[in-house]
Amino acid sequence: MDSDTGGTLKNPVHRYLMCSYAYYRLNENLIPDGEFDELANKLLAEYDHWSKHPHCPTEDDLRASTYLGDYPSIVQVATELYLNRI
């Protein structure tokens, strides 16, 4: 997923939201389920840092490896653009 994406997907919140949006709304897997679970665990372990991000998933979302919130339009557009490029 990281090839040719610039710095956007280095931010784990962005990556989590894009992968979640692709999976739950577009029926597309950007990364394997196990990698998504690892990403959720990483965000949870570093939650004090990432919770300041305006779109950070909740701790409950991360524990469940899901996302139940609304997806910002930037996430939707970025994910769809990414999918069109691969």
Secondary structure, DSSP 8 states (H G I E B T S, - for coil): --TT-TTGGGSHHHHHHHHHHHHHHH---SS-HHHHHHHHHHHHHTHHHHTTSTT---HHHHHHT---S---HHHHHHHHHHHHH-
